[in-house]
């Protein structure tokens, strides 16, 4: 089972957590969370072992929070520690890195 957290609750944690932004590259380049790495959804599904380890916690971010929830369900079933960021980037109220 995965956890969920409102995306705006990440503001004080950005320097201390691993964030994976699963949006496409062009959306990521328009603005993303500080420290977030971009691994598009299709790449992550195809080869999650290349990008993830089972001893780290990953915060998964998408545009609205729906794709990240589905991905978290999938990754959790494989034994990964993941947190779905509710609301996605469309609801982020902080600064973005461009």
C-alpha positions as CSV (number, residue, x, y, z in Angstrom):
1,X,0.0,0.0,0.0
2,X,1.3,3.5,-0.8
3,X,0.8,6.7,1.1
4,X,-0.6,10.0,-0.1
5,X,0.3,13.5,0.7
6,X,-1.1,16.9,-0.6
7,X,1.5,18.3,-3.0
8,X,1.6,21.6,-1.0
9,X,2.7,19.7,2.1
10,X,6.1,19.1,0.3
11,X,7.2,22.7,0.6
12,X,9.3,22.2,3.8
13,X,10.6,18.8,2.6
14,X,11.9,19.5,-0.9
15,X,15.6,19.4,0.1
16,X,15.2,16.1,2.0
17,X,13.1,13.8,-0.2
18,X,13.4,12.1,-3.6
19,X,10.8,13.4,-6.0
20,X,10.1,11.8,-9.3
21,X,8.2,13.9,-11.8
22,X,6.5,11.6,-14.3
23,X,5.2,14.3,-16.7
24,X,6.7,14.5,-20.2
25,X,9.9,16.4,-20.7
26,X,8.3,19.6,-22.1
27,X,5.9,20.0,-19.2
28,X,8.8,19.3,-16.8
29,X,11.0,22.0,-18.5
30,X,8.1,24.6,-18.1
31,X,8.5,24.3,-14.4
32,X,9.1,21.6,-11.7
33,X,9.7,21.2,-8.0
34,X,13.1,21.9,-6.6
35,X,15.1,18.7,-6.7
36,X,12.6,16.7,-8.8
37,X,14.0,14.4,-11.4
38,X,12.1,13.8,-14.6
39,X,11.4,10.2,-15.5
40,X,8.5,10.1,-17.9
41,X,5.7,7.6,-16.9
42,X,6.3,5.2,-19.8
43,X,10.1,5.0,-19.1
44,X,9.5,4.3,-15.4
45,X,6.9,1.6,-16.1
46,X,9.1,-0.1,-18.7
47,X,12.3,-0.3,-16.5
48,X,11.6,0.7,-12.9
49,X,14.6,-1.3,-11.6
50,X,16.9,1.0,-13.6
51,X,15.7,4.1,-11.7
52,X,14.4,2.9,-8.3
53,X,15.7,0.9,-5.3
54,X,13.4,-0.8,-2.7
55,X,15.1,0.9,0.3
56,X,14.3,4.5,-0.7
57,X,11.0,6.5,-0.4
58,X,10.0,8.2,-3.6
59,X,7.4,11.0,-3.9
60,X,5.7,10.7,-7.3
61,X,4.4,13.8,-9.0
62,X,2.3,14.2,-12.2
63,X,0.1,16.9,-13.7
64,X,-3.1,16.3,-11.7
65,X,-2.4,13.4,-9.4
66,X,-4.3,10.7,-11.2
67,X,-1.4,9.1,-13.1
68,X,0.8,9.2,-10.1
69,X,-1.8,7.4,-8.0
70,X,-2.0,4.6,-10.6
71,X,1.8,4.4,-10.8
72,X,2.1,4.3,-7.0
73,X,-0.4,1.5,-6.8
74,X,1.7,-0.4,-9.4
75,X,5.1,0.3,-7.8
76,X,3.8,-0.5,-4.4
77,X,2.6,-3.9,-5.6
78,X,6.2,-4.5,-6.7
79,X,7.5,-3.6,-3.2
80,X,8.7,0.0,-3.7
81,X,8.1,2.7,-1.1
82,X,6.1,5.4,-2.8
83,X,4.0,8.4,-1.9
84,X,1.5,9.9,-4.3
85,X,1.5,13.7,-4.3
86,X,-2.2,14.6,-4.4
87,X,-3.3,17.3,-6.7
88,X,-0.3,17.2,-8.9
89,X,1.6,20.1,-10.3
90,X,-1.6,21.9,-11.4
91,X,-2.3,22.5,-7.7
92,X,1.2,23.4,-6.6
93,X,1.3,26.9,-4.9
94,X,5.0,27.3,-4.5
95,X,7.9,28.4,-6.6
96,X,9.0,26.3,-9.7
97,X,12.4,25.6,-11.1
98,X,12.7,26.3,-14.8
